[in-house]
Every structure is written in structure tokens, then in C-alpha cells.
Amino acid sequence: MEHAITAALASLPEMNIMSLPRLLDIAGGPESLWNILSKGGKRAEALVGADKASMWRERCRLVEPETILGSLGRLGIRLLLPGDEGYPERLLSIYDPPALLFTRGLDLPAEVPYVAVVGSRRASDYGKWAAEALGAELAQRGVIVVSGAAYGVDGRAHLGCLRANGLTIAVMGCGVDRAYPALHADLLRRIAGSGCVMSEFPPGSDPLPWHFPQRNRIIAGLSHAVVVVEASEKSGALITADMALEEGREVMAVPGPITSLLSQGTNSLIQKGAKLVTGVEDIIDELPFSEKTFIASAPLPAGETRRYDPEALSEEERAIVDSLREKPRNLDWLAVSLGETAGELLARLTSLSFKGWILEEAGGRYRLLKMINR
């Protein structure tokens, strides 16, 4: 019953989700708070004000909490409360732990590292490349990649992780049933299918501007380290970095050109003591785990072969992989070496990229990713 009532409380119109833990604490728990609000009167008014007390009394009398919980289940949405199996323990130690989490997707392992990769929505080609490369290589090491599913750095970090068959978490500033941004609907579907989409905002919640600074504390709190790829001086990614510092998480940054506005935030972080990141090893070395190769990969349907199994590649794809074993190569070199047209090669290179075998570097060179056999 606690889960049903908490879900119903979170779904009350104009409920400030950040205030819910305080209300629950003052009232003595979900059932007690629900009873107070259902009765209305002076006690409810003292707790939430006369206007909300009146509005919520009528709402509570019309709503059956079990009905709300049932509708979540039909949508494939799970509700987690502090203390539940699956509620991340790291969130319990942050300044404002969420009173509840709505999730779509898998239960994620606890004994592996989580790294947030965040940055500008208006990322440059360099920033997009760096985010995708780090997402893929962290996934190759079994690290869970956390981000906010926004355009630019966030989306590319998720995509890199997915292409390497890793687990990734998207923390939303709206309900988990909302595709925001709209063009990332397919990306969010893929994340929910092989990772997790989560939010403290109830289903149906709009992506309101003040939701995003609130959700940033969850991104920071979930993670053992936060890596900022590109950020202007007023970027929301810097809010996440500040929150991570306050919670004792590692903060790192990818350097950028001194002439770029998108590098001002990251370069400033490095000046202030954030670790400079030039590759995935810089991140791995700072994680509080003795083992540096972890296991956190998305499950596969029965009988399906892992995508980095050489036997799953065509003969032409294996030839490309063999050509990249010594060092990265560009398209022209590969075309001459393999005797194929650029068009044929691009199709195969795209396929290999989606399968998690290769990564396109800045400058148009293709690099073979180091795959871990599990």
C-alpha cells in the first residue's frame, strides 16, 4: 500500500516533488499524509496552505491509489522507494534524496562503477565525437554510463554506450513516459530496452525548465565520477559538476580549444582542479574499484551471439577489422588497401560502428575498439 499511496501523492496536481520528502517526514509517512490531505481542514492547511489543502482534499477523495499503481504497471513503469531492492544506495547519501523513482527498463547492477558523461546540447563535432568515444570505451570496460538524454553530448554518450552493447541510464527532467527531446524517442526506447530510463517526476510530467537542475543532482548522485565533455560558462553541465563535488564524487573534464566558447566551462574546471581527460584510462584510474575491468553489459535474447564475436561478422567486415589492428586508418587508405569503393566501405564501416567494433575519430580516421571477451 505504501507504494500505491506514494505514487498517488506524487501525482497530485502542483505537487512539488522536492517538497514531498519533507511532507512525508512531517506527517509520519505516506499513509498518514494521505489521510491528512483526504480530510482537509486546519491540519492540512497548516501543512500545505489553504489553496492546496482544498484542491488536494477533492483530488484524494476521487483517486484510488491502487488504480494509479496499476496503471504504472500496465505502462511498464516501476516505482522504487528508498529501501527497495533496485533503489540506488548512492542516492540515499545525497543532500536531497528523491522520495521515489519511476523507472522503465532493467534492474541495474550495484557493484560496478557508474560514470556520468554530460555537456553542451549545442556540442561541436569534436564534442559529439569525444562523448560517443568515451561512452563506447566506458561500456567496453563494463562501466555504466549515466546522462540526461539531451541533444549534443548527452545523446552521443548514450549512443556510444549502446553501440558497444553497454548499459546506460537516462535521467529525465520529465515523466519516463515522455520522449524528450522528441527526436530522441528512438534513443530512449533503445535505452529502456537495454538499460534504464528514470525520473523522480511522475508519468505525464512536462519537461519544465526548473526540472532539469533538480534532475542533475540525481545524475551526480548516481555516479562515482562526472565527466564534462563540452560546456560554456553557463552550461547546465557545470551545475551537475558542482553537485558532484558537493557529494564527494570525482569531477573530470575533456579539454578543448581556448578559442571555443564551448570549452570555456571545461577548461575552467581543469584550472580549478578537475582531472584532465584525454582517454578512457584517465577515468578508469580514478574509480574507487580495485578491479579495472568490470562486467555490466546488456542481456541478449537466448541464442543470440554477442555483436563483437568475429564469427558474427561478414568476410568483408572481418577484412576491415584486420586492417585496423595496427593503427587507425582513413577511408581512402582502407579503400585502396581493400580494393573497394568509398560507398561500399562507408556502408560496412557504419555497420561495424553500430556493432561496437570501430569508432570514427576526429579527422575522419577509423579506430578499432578494444573488445573484452566475456
VMD Tcl script that draws the C-alpha trace (Angstrom):
set ca {
  {0.00 0.00 0.00}
  {2.94 2.35 0.69}
  {3.96 2.29 -2.98}
  {0.45 2.99 -4.22}
  {-0.10 5.92 -1.85}
  {3.33 7.42 -2.58}
  {2.63 7.23 -6.33}
  {-0.74 8.90 -5.76}
  {0.81 11.66 -3.65}
  {3.47 12.34 -6.27}
  {0.74 12.60 -8.91}
  {-1.28 15.27 -7.10}
  {-1.59 18.41 -9.25}
  {1.03 21.06 -8.41}
  {2.89 18.69 -6.08}
  {6.48 19.91 -5.73}
  {8.40 16.64 -5.91}
  {11.30 18.18 -3.98}
  {8.95 19.04 -1.10}
  {7.40 15.56 -0.90}
  {10.12 14.06 1.36}
  {9.62 16.91 3.88}
  {5.83 16.44 3.85}
  {6.22 12.70 4.36}
  {8.61 13.28 7.26}
  {6.35 15.81 8.99}
  {3.22 13.71 8.53}
  {4.88 10.46 9.56}
  {4.74 8.56 6.29}
  {2.67 8.18 3.10}
  {-0.49 6.74 4.65}
  {-0.62 9.40 7.35}
  {-0.05 12.20 4.82}
  {-2.76 10.80 2.54}
  {-5.22 10.70 5.43}
  {-4.42 14.29 6.42}
  {-4.90 15.55 2.87}
  {-8.07 13.49 2.35}
  {-9.68 15.00 5.44}
  {-8.55 18.56 4.73}
  {-9.13 21.10 7.46}
  {-6.75 23.04 9.67}
  {-4.02 20.41 9.83}
  {-3.85 20.07 6.05}
  {-3.90 23.85 5.66}
  {-1.02 24.21 8.13}
  {0.94 21.64 6.16}
  {0.39 22.76 2.56}
  {-1.60 26.01 2.63}
  {-5.34 26.62 2.26}
  {-5.49 26.51 -1.56}
  {-3.64 23.23 -1.95}
  {-5.39 21.70 1.05}
  {-8.76 22.34 -0.61}
  {-7.64 21.17 -4.06}
  {-5.90 18.03 -2.80}
  {-8.77 17.04 -0.49}
  {-11.06 16.79 -3.50}
  {-8.41 15.00 -5.53}
  {-7.69 12.45 -2.80}
  {-11.39 11.65 -2.50}
  {-11.63 10.96 -6.24}
  {-8.49 8.85 -6.64}
  {-7.79 5.25 -5.67}
  {-4.02 4.86 -5.09}
  {-4.09 1.23 -6.19}
  {-5.54 2.32 -9.52}
  {-2.59 4.65 -10.12}
  {-0.11 1.92 -9.23}
  {-1.87 -0.50 -11.56}
  {-1.75 1.97 -14.43}
  {2.02 2.31 -13.93}
  {2.40 -1.44 -14.23}
  {0.41 -1.53 -17.44}
  {2.74 1.11 -18.89}
  {5.79 -0.95 -17.93}
  {6.82 1.61 -15.30}
  {8.23 0.52 -11.96}
  {8.09 2.59 -8.77}
  {11.08 2.45 -6.41}
  {11.10 3.83 -2.88}
  {14.16 4.26 -0.63}
  {14.98 0.86 0.80}
  {13.53 -1.07 -2.13}
  {15.75 -3.52 -3.94}
  {16.87 -1.61 -7.01}
  {16.76 1.86 -5.45}
  {20.39 3.05 -5.83}
  {22.05 3.22 -2.43}
  {24.31 6.08 -3.54}
  {21.25 8.31 -3.82}
  {20.43 7.81 -0.14}
  {23.55 9.74 0.84}
  {22.95 12.90 -1.24}
  {21.57 16.11 0.24}
  {18.05 15.74 -1.23}
  {17.49 12.04 -2.00}
  {14.43 11.51 -4.18}
  {11.39 10.24 -2.31}
  {10.65 7.90 -5.22}
  {11.91 6.93 -8.65}
  {9.88 5.93 -11.68}
  {11.84 3.62 -13.98}
  {11.48 1.87 -17.33}
  {13.95 -0.85 -18.23}
  {16.27 -3.20 -16.42}
  {17.34 -3.58 -12.82}
  {20.94 -2.40 -12.85}
  {23.86 -4.00 -11.00}
  {25.15 -2.33 -7.84}
  {28.76 -3.49 -7.66}
  {30.05 -1.79 -10.81}
  {31.06 1.81 -11.46}
  {28.70 4.45 -12.82}
  {30.15 7.40 -14.74}
  {28.15 10.43 -15.88}
  {29.11 11.92 -19.24}
  {27.49 15.34 -19.63}
  {27.94 18.51 -21.63}
  {26.52 21.04 -24.04}
  {23.32 20.50 -26.00}
  {24.90 22.52 -28.82}
  {28.05 20.40 -28.94}
  {30.60 20.79 -31.68}
  {31.63 17.90 -33.91}
  {34.62 17.45 -31.61}
  {32.39 17.33 -28.53}
  {30.00 14.82 -30.11}
  {32.90 12.63 -31.17}
  {34.50 12.75 -27.70}
  {31.21 11.95 -25.93}
  {30.47 9.00 -28.20}
  {34.02 7.69 -27.93}
  {34.02 7.86 -24.14}
  {30.55 6.30 -23.95}
  {31.69 3.38 -26.10}
  {35.00 2.83 -24.34}
  {33.49 3.06 -20.87}
  {30.95 0.44 -21.98}
  {33.80 -1.75 -23.21}
  {35.21 -1.66 -19.68}
  {31.86 -2.56 -18.12}
  {31.15 0.91 -16.74}
  {27.52 2.07 -16.66}
  {27.14 5.40 -18.48}
  {24.75 7.95 -16.96}
  {23.46 11.05 -18.75}
  {20.37 13.14 -19.39}
  {19.29 12.12 -22.93}
  {19.52 15.71 -24.21}
  {20.78 16.73 -27.63}
  {24.52 17.02 -28.12}
  {26.89 15.44 -25.59}
  {24.26 13.53 -23.59}
  {22.72 11.78 -26.57}
  {26.09 10.89 -28.07}
  {27.32 9.41 -24.78}
  {24.23 7.18 -24.60}
  {24.61 6.23 -28.25}
  {28.28 5.29 -27.88}
  {27.42 3.07 -24.92}
  {24.57 1.38 -26.77}
  {26.71 0.74 -29.85}
  {29.23 -1.05 -27.62}
  {26.44 -3.15 -26.09}
  {26.78 -1.46 -22.71}
  {24.30 -0.43 -20.04}
  {23.28 3.21 -19.87}
  {20.90 5.24 -17.70}
  {18.94 8.27 -18.90}
  {17.79 10.52 -16.05}
  {14.85 12.60 -17.25}
  {13.56 16.05 -16.38}
  {10.02 14.88 -17.20}
  {7.97 11.72 -16.87}
  {9.56 8.49 -18.11}
  {6.62 8.11 -20.49}
  {7.58 11.31 -22.31}
  {10.02 11.32 -25.23}
  {12.03 14.45 -24.60}
  {13.55 15.71 -26.72}
  {11.10 14.35 -29.31}
  {13.81 13.43 -31.80}
  {15.34 11.14 -29.18}
  {12.25 8.93 -28.96}
  {14.03 6.01 -30.61}
  {17.14 6.53 -28.48}
  {15.06 6.46 -25.30}
  {13.30 3.32 -26.48}
  {16.68 1.65 -27.00}
  {17.92 2.80 -23.59}
  {14.81 1.38 -21.89}
  {15.30 -1.87 -23.79}
  {18.87 -2.48 -22.67}
  {19.39 -0.11 -19.73}
  {17.15 2.19 -17.72}
  {15.19 5.42 -18.10}
  {14.42 7.00 -14.72}
  {12.84 10.10 -13.23}
  {11.51 11.32 -9.91}
  {8.76 13.17 -11.78}
  {5.54 11.16 -12.21}
  {4.45 9.95 -15.65}
  {2.85 12.69 -17.69}
  {5.07 15.41 -16.19}
  {6.15 18.03 -18.69}
  {9.84 18.91 -19.21}
  {9.63 22.19 -17.30}
  {12.77 24.37 -17.13}
  {13.28 24.03 -13.36}
  {13.06 20.24 -13.54}
  {16.48 19.94 -15.15}
  {18.62 21.45 -12.36}
  {16.68 19.16 -9.98}
  {17.37 16.04 -12.04}
  {21.07 16.97 -12.27}
  {21.53 16.09 -8.60}
  {20.34 12.55 -9.43}
  {22.82 12.25 -12.31}
  {25.61 13.39 -9.97}
  {24.39 11.27 -7.05}
  {24.12 8.06 -9.08}
  {27.65 8.35 -10.41}
  {31.06 7.63 -8.97}
  {32.50 10.23 -11.33}
  {31.21 13.01 -13.61}
  {32.97 13.79 -16.89}
  {32.14 17.11 -18.57}
  {32.88 16.99 -22.30}
  {31.95 20.48 -23.53}
  {30.36 23.32 -21.58}
  {30.02 27.06 -21.92}
  {30.40 29.26 -18.85}
  {26.67 28.98 -18.01}
  {26.09 25.37 -19.05}
  {23.81 23.15 -17.01}
  {26.59 20.55 -17.10}
  {28.56 22.76 -14.71}
  {25.64 22.56 -12.27}
  {25.98 18.78 -12.38}
  {29.74 19.11 -11.79}
  {29.18 21.40 -8.79}
  {26.65 18.98 -7.32}
  {29.07 16.10 -7.83}
  {31.79 17.98 -5.94}
  {29.38 18.68 -3.09}
  {28.59 14.97 -2.86}
  {32.24 13.91 -2.93}
  {32.20 12.49 -6.47}
  {35.16 12.73 -8.84}
  {34.88 15.52 -11.41}
  {36.80 15.38 -14.69}
  {36.75 17.36 -17.91}
  {37.76 16.99 -21.54}
  {39.92 19.95 -22.64}
  {39.05 21.99 -25.70}
  {40.42 24.81 -27.85}
  {40.97 28.06 -25.97}
  {39.16 29.86 -28.79}
  {35.94 27.88 -28.35}
  {33.09 29.20 -26.17}
  {32.06 25.58 -25.63}
  {35.41 24.90 -23.98}
  {35.34 27.76 -21.50}
  {33.48 25.74 -18.87}
  {35.57 22.58 -19.21}
  {38.89 24.41 -19.34}
  {37.86 26.39 -16.27}
  {37.05 23.16 -14.42}
  {40.52 21.85 -15.23}
  {42.09 25.09 -13.97}
  {40.19 24.62 -10.70}
  {41.48 21.08 -10.22}
  {39.23 18.75 -12.23}
  {41.19 15.90 -13.78}
  {42.02 16.41 -17.44}
  {40.64 13.57 -19.57}
  {42.43 12.57 -22.76}
  {41.16 8.99 -22.86}
  {39.14 6.39 -21.01}
  {42.09 5.29 -18.85}
  {42.14 8.71 -17.20}
  {38.60 7.99 -15.99}
  {39.11 4.35 -15.05}
  {42.14 5.19 -12.89}
  {40.03 7.42 -10.63}
  {37.21 4.98 -9.96}
  {37.06 3.53 -6.42}
  {37.32 -0.09 -7.54}
  {40.33 -2.37 -7.29}
  {39.46 -4.24 -10.48}
  {39.71 -2.16 -13.66}
  {37.64 -4.42 -15.91}
  {34.02 -4.76 -14.90}
  {31.03 -6.70 -16.17}
  {27.96 -4.63 -16.99}
  {26.65 -5.47 -20.41}
  {23.14 -5.57 -21.76}
  {21.48 -9.01 -21.83}
  {20.88 -10.67 -25.15}
  {17.96 -12.85 -26.23}
  {18.56 -16.58 -25.89}
  {20.67 -17.95 -28.71}
  {21.88 -14.54 -29.96}
  {25.61 -14.08 -30.37}
  {27.39 -11.09 -28.88}
  {27.87 -8.46 -31.52}
  {31.64 -8.37 -31.10}
  {32.02 -12.07 -31.86}
  {34.20 -12.26 -35.01}
  {32.12 -15.15 -36.27}
  {29.12 -12.80 -36.39}
  {30.88 -10.57 -38.95}
  {30.83 -10.96 -42.69}
  {34.07 -11.73 -44.53}
  {34.26 -8.12 -45.76}
  {33.74 -6.76 -42.24}
  {36.45 -9.01 -40.83}
  {38.82 -7.70 -43.50}
  {38.18 -4.14 -42.31}
  {38.75 -5.15 -38.69}
  {42.03 -6.83 -39.60}
  {43.13 -3.70 -41.48}
  {42.63 -1.57 -38.38}
  {44.50 -3.77 -35.93}
  {47.81 -1.92 -36.21}
  {46.54 1.68 -36.10}
  {43.62 3.91 -37.17}
  {43.15 4.40 -40.91}
  {41.16 6.82 -43.04}
  {38.60 5.95 -45.70}
  {40.95 6.46 -48.65}
  {43.62 4.16 -47.19}
  {41.05 1.45 -46.50}
  {39.56 1.75 -50.00}
  {42.96 1.27 -51.66}
  {44.02 -1.50 -49.28}
  {40.81 -3.49 -49.58}
  {40.03 -2.72 -53.21}
  {36.54 -1.39 -52.52}
  {34.75 1.80 -53.47}
  {34.21 4.50 -50.84}
  {30.45 3.94 -50.96}
  {30.75 0.20 -50.28}
  {33.19 0.84 -47.45}
  {31.05 3.51 -45.79}
  {28.14 1.11 -45.55}
  {30.34 -1.55 -43.91}
  {32.02 0.97 -41.62}
  {28.63 2.21 -40.45}
  {27.58 -1.36 -39.75}
  {30.75 -2.03 -37.76}
  {30.25 1.17 -35.80}
  {26.73 0.16 -34.78}
  {28.00 -3.28 -33.82}
  {30.51 -1.69 -31.47}
  {33.65 -2.73 -33.33}
  {35.01 0.61 -34.53}
  {34.86 4.30 -33.79}
  {35.31 7.25 -36.13}
  {37.89 9.64 -34.72}
  {38.20 13.37 -35.28}
  {39.85 13.82 -38.68}
  {37.94 11.01 -40.35}
  {40.08 8.08 -39.21}
  {38.54 4.81 -38.06}
  {39.86 3.13 -34.94}
  {39.33 -0.43 -33.76}
  {37.84 -0.58 -30.28}
  {39.40 -2.98 -27.81}
  {36.72 -5.50 -27.08}
  {36.61 -7.53 -23.88}
  {35.79 -11.21 -24.23}
  {33.35 -12.29 -21.58}
}
mol new
graphics top color blue
foreach p $ca { graphics top sphere $p radius 0.5 }
foreach p [lrange $ca 0 end-1] q [lrange $ca 1 end] { graphics top cylinder $p $q radius 0.2 }
display resetview
